[in-house]
Amino acid sequence: MISQSPYDLRIDSGGDQFPVSGPAPRLSWRLPREWSRQDGYDLQVRVDGAEQAVEGAGSARHLFVEWPLPPLRSRQRVAWRVRTHLDGSSSRWSPWHTFESGLLDGDWSARWISPQDGASPRVLSGSVRLRGDLAEARLYATALGVYEAFVNGTRAGTAELTPGWTSYADTLHAQAMDVTALLRDGDNDLEILLSDGWYRGSVGTWRRRDSWGTITAARLQLHVRHADGTETVAVTDGSWTSRRGPVVAADLMDGQTTDFTAPPGETRAVLVDAVTAPPIGWSPAPPVRRVERLAPHSVTRLDDGGCVVDFGQNASGWIRLADLGPAGTRTVIDHGEHLSPAGDLTTSHLDSQKPGEQPIPFVQRDEVVSAGRPGEVFEPRHTVHGFRYARLSRAVDPASVTMAVVHTDLRPTATFACSHDDLNRLHEAARWSFRGNAVDIPTDCPTRERLGWTGDYQIFAATAARLFDVDGFSRKWLRSVRDDQLPDGRVVNSSPDANRLKTRSDPMAEAITGSAGWGDAIVHVPWVLYETYGDTAALAENWPAMRRWVDWALTTARTARHPSRVERSAEPLPHEEYLWDGSFHWGEWTEPRQRAADGSLIDPVLSDPVAWYTADKGEVGTAYLYRSTRTLAAVARVLGHTGDAARYHATAEQVRHAWQREFLDGDGRTAAGTQASYVRALAFGLVPEDVRDKAARHLVDLVDAAGGHLTTGFLSTADLLPVLADTGHSDVAYRLLYQRTSPSWLGMLDRGATTIWEDWDGVDENGTATASLNHYSKGAVVRFLHTHTLGLYQAPGSIAWESFVVAPVLDGSITWAEGTFDSPQGSITVDWRVQDGHLTISADVPGGSQARIRFPDGTAYRAGPGRFSRRHPAS
């Protein structure tokens, strides 16, 4: 008998106070800590107390194991544990893990209720009379809008901004809450505070409203089990009422106004079933929560009597203010990322303007009117802001104000530290930047747009998967990407899609939809999830959408040509069938801007939009077409679609040859001649092996020609340093990493950045800000710190970290590095130090994994579960 037991049992579902699943959750566990594998397992499962056993399952699989019993019904309680086998021996039983199935769509008897006057926010009220022998109670709720549920005046659950953001025409999630302790004998008050949320409120740069509907609605169902086993059920229906409450205005982007002096509004009957909603489901993602509180870093009084509170960190959330002043005092709170040279809040860098139209000023403003009651606190939970600074219209006690950091409660999975403190600061800035953009979906920024841009996440997904457990978070967002996919196969630029292009005509949005590097997220992100977590469902549920996207791109490549190639040859050359150059692409995007004679930065889009729009971006398009088609072939192999695998593999090779024919010469030079074109070509495997060294040398020459600076933009920056290091130019990679003059990462930090900027010149030498100061995509550079500086990466061909490599890439400026990664198999720790001319590498290998530790001189060791440590000469 092997004494150790499996641990960290879990299911592939979200939940707030407890895990909540659909009818067929998948089960995962980690192997006993010294086991390299398993060859079988036993399960004990209790469903509503009835025990069932699964014995002698002969499988090595311990991640995402299919539900082995009949589908769960609504509201069932499950406890399960596992015992693993290896070579005839068995582990001990694991601890029990518990979860519940949610209220499934067919079992909702609650009606949709809406405020009769159509206004928002509104308090919806009902009641239920209960006898005192309460044993257990669950409240299930959802909304078209954003809601909070209250039982006898106490808020239920800890999740924020529920039910979250989805493409509401197709997908809607509910939440389950344990409210047993909130109920009492006799009459019980039930309330829902309902606001517009994403459903009806402002969305995106242009503050589009009513994106999914014009009537907000909520649905609530309370199940109370009594000591004798009987049940009382209370639901939203026509007996509920609606009234105005102290929250008199609320918009997720613009802000919230609360008037504690406002008398209760007139009570009115609710509208019943005035909306149409999709079936109710259960999210695979963790909920949004208040995950941290930050005290003020400083408070500065202003001449007008107000004050600016600096929390020292750019983040997403809201403030909590306990000093509201005497009755009738109005406090106005503006939020932003930057201060003017005079020390006052400025948000003008986030204003938006369409050509020929008036600018839209950027505002994140909360207001509160005090009633003067003891214990009165303002915390606006029906809005969310991206900010570091809050400007209050009056002076307040600094101890009375804190920032609530609000985002999806992702489980951190990685740490990194080294002897170079600036790199530690960069790592934290990138980490904070992603946190601020993980408010239920991956957004581009938490301020101006707040949209789920596909391009941003496909760039950052691999980095996100190192820093946090993003499997459920990403799968939830990918559902919206699939929901929004157009009938012809195009993937929209951002999801959930407030433009509703699938059902609404918008010629301008149509004209810029279907870009390489953006739509390819539907292929790349699921593959990252599969490689990182072993989650085949991420592949299977996105397979039809992947195929439709790639098939559309292949068809477009075959049928549309860029005008420059038509001018070159009226009839397409044979290889042009595989060049994706005849439709819209964003291109590399946000490369470092050139300066005009007066020193001002030139925007390549605004300075000549027609030239930018019509430029040949076929090099980018065809490169991504190759990567996505090649990945699709790999997905097909995993899913057992052998015919598709062969077909897409052959097509990918045709695309690769076409790219080489059109965009690469025999000396390894790209036609574009940019850093980005070389990085993309080398990272995607487009360059033939016999000229890879030459292509890498050309890239180095371009870095040298730029004075040791990068000139890459949005799409290729994440791969720049890994490509250089992997082609034998780690010295150049580190030189770029340490660069302090613009464009550079450390230059951002030197100018006060605590998150990653949208533009390389986000704050100029005069302290003037441009564009967003919290755009995480360029922060993908910190993956290099993990995979190269620390030296920890998954072995090629490995899935779910069954095999990994530790091979630090040394640089004289760094004398030690240490880090951890909580992999699907278990926690990996790596530590290396250079001392007295020797390099010591230590690593902890978890059960289920094998490691290969490689020293710079080429000496390599293999290690199984347990502790490894060796010392070698450093050079």
Disulfide bonds with the S-S distance in Angstrom:
none
